[in-house]
């Protein structure tokens, strides 16, 4: 098992390995297998990218992301952010143009409305996360279920078996009223995130509760 110092060096190396991420103002510390990220980045998407990089390290059991978004572009107003967000969502999710709403207050974005797929809910958040001026996102988009629990579980189980990145026998799936719970053990945070991503893509899923434990 790696020590905290070894994990800290591994996370730092992974951050520098991501060419799209400016790590100049990012600091980190690992204690008990939990990494705390601090400092500043220029976009909300960079904050998420730093968190994802830390999760990819085998041995990391938790991530506290305290990075602050400090946009380098002065004068980005809430109406500008709202217009850019609406335009981006229309490009990426044209079928949901009338179903989604964007509320912006001091750079903090709230997404409201409904979508037929949980994956689309996540895609909407990802789309907005890279816009200039966005400091945080609250995703309040509701997912309308269109499948029975047994169908959802079967679809996710099949998807797990197809996925080479997952040890499918170590993850259990339960579903009720469109709400999916994942349990079991995986080897890394990235595998845990991949299990959740796969479950989110199943038709009829309105929520995914990830109770998978990371056990290197």
Buried (B, 14 or more C-beta within 10 A) or exposed (E): EBEBEEBBBBBBEBBEEBEEBBBEEBEBEBEEBBBBBBBBBBBBBBBBBBBBBBBBBBBBBBBBEEBEBEBEEEEBEBEBBBEBBBEBBBEBBEEBEEBBBBBBEEBBBBBBBBBBBBBBBBBBBEBBBBBBBBBEBEBEBEBEBBBEBEBBBBBBBEBBEEBEBBBBEBBEBBBEEBBBBBBBBBBBBBBBBBBBBBBBBBBBBBBBEBEBEBEB
